[in-house]
Amino acid sequence: MLAPDLVISLIVISTVFAGGVWTLQRQARNQISDLKQQLDESQLQVQQHQQALHQAQTQIQVDENTKQSLQQQVKDLHNTHQQNVAQIESLRNELSQAQGQLKHNEAVLTQSAKDAQKLIEKEHRIESLNQEISELKTALKQEQVEREKEQESLHEKLALLEQNKKQLSQEFENLSNKIFDEKYKQFNQTSKEGLSSLLNPFKDQLEGLRKKVDDVYVAESKDRASLKAQIGELHKLNRQITEEASALTRALKGEKKTQGNWGELVLETVLEKSGLRAGEEYVREKSINTEGDRYRPDVIINLPENKHIIVDAKVSLVAYTDYVNAETDDERQQHLKTHVQAVKAHIKALSEKPYDQLPGVNSPDFVFLFMPVEPAFMVAFQYDDSLFNEAFEKRIVVVTPTTLLASLRTVSNLWSIERQNKHAKQLAEQAGKVHDKLVGFVESMEKVGAQLTTVQKTYDTAWNQLKEGRGNLLSQAHKFKDLGVRSKKELPKHVMETAELEFSEDD
């Protein structure tokens, strides 16, 4: 508000000063005109005296004295005129200096106004940046809290899944032993009834297993709703296995190609229920060439950190079918032995494949051998207790639909944790970017502070030129008032008080 008033005051002062100069010039012209008139009158008097000289010689001396007196008056008037001209020239010089100083001060004030406007804009920008930083900090804090809650929930899910896996394995082992004992007794009693009569009790046992699994998981699902979908899918898989019992009957009596297709169908069903994504977390029947040989694992499971698990499905149920349909104990034992030998042959053949050395496959030291028929698995491992250790020594782990599904669910949870960790890493990178922005903001604030200091110095210099030092504008404006210049407005009192103190000191 001070700068426009000051400019107006300076304009008024300049106008008043110009009016004073014009007044002085007019007075000087009037005096010159009077002098000329007096000179004309003197000349007339000289002529009269000359005429009188001719007329009266006696008045020569008197006329001479009068002439000298008039000449002295002319000389005095001439000197006075010269002094007036010099004074007018001095006033013109002072006016020129005042106008130059006024232009300089106007330029300084204009620059100060521009700097002040820039300062206001920077302050607005600073407020906006502060608001953005505050919002980013709040969002970052909320995101961190959500990530921590998700991590805690995932850890709880993994612990619960591991506990349920152990419980399910124990329940399944107990039920499988019970089923095997009952089946063995039924085989002795109904060896002549055929495969169809065998599968009906097997279906009932599967329904009992499903009911038992339902009872175990229903209680857990009340407090852990997040696992309800996974448990439900496991129940659906068991029901689906039961519904496919009739298909198993046809596959057991069919050719090896039919058996293989049925085994791959069961494996595909387990993969679909595992929560893993085809082409992302697992790949089916990928062909790999190495040193002239070609390998095509049934499934390659992708793990975090570029690790892999290979799953190979093996279905050989001819001996198992003969074992089920055997009429005597001797035949049954012979077919069971043949079935166990077939399982061992599959284990040996799979162990000889260099899956852990295939290019692009970073496989652990074991491979999953998938047996889609759980009773066939239980009969073989019940007959030969060392079969599991023998397979493990050959880096083979024999799995069934139930155990493979539990393992694949664990892999799915690992991928969920990996994605959460990736999000946390991205969040950390975003926090780093916010920090870098904050550093840049602080540096900009330091530059703004330096510019504010420069603007303040420029403002102080311009203000001092206005009211301090000899010949300042306020002093010259005050002199105009002393000379009688009239103005409609007055300069601010607090400004003039400072100037008046300086005037009193000068006096």
Secondary structure, 3 states (H helix, E strand, C coil): CHHHHHHHHHHHHHHHHHHHHHHHHHHHHHHHHHHHHHHHHHHHHHHHHHHHHHHCHHHHHHHHHHHHHHHHHHHHHHHHHHHHHHHHHHHHHHHHHHHHHHHHHHHHHHHHHHHHHHHHHHHHHHHHHHHHHHHHHHHHHHHHHHHHHHHHHHHHHHHHHHHHHHHHHHHHHHHHHHHHHHHHHHHHHCCCCCHHHHHHHHHHHHHHHHHHHHHHHHHHHHHCHHHHHHHHHHHHHHHHHHHCHHHHHHHHHCCHHHHHHHHHHHHHHHHHHCCCCECCCEEECCCEEECCEEECCCEEEEEHHHEEEEEEECCCCHHHHHHHHCCCHHHHHHHHHHHHHHHHHHHHHHHCCCHHHCCCCCCCCCEEEECCCHHHHHHHHHHCCCHHHHHHHCCEEEECHHHHHHHHHHHHHHHHHHHHHHHHHHHHHHHHHHHHHHHHHHHHHHHHHHHHHHHHHHHHHHHHHHHCCCCCHHHHHHHHHHCCCCCCCCCCHHHHHHHHHHHHHHC
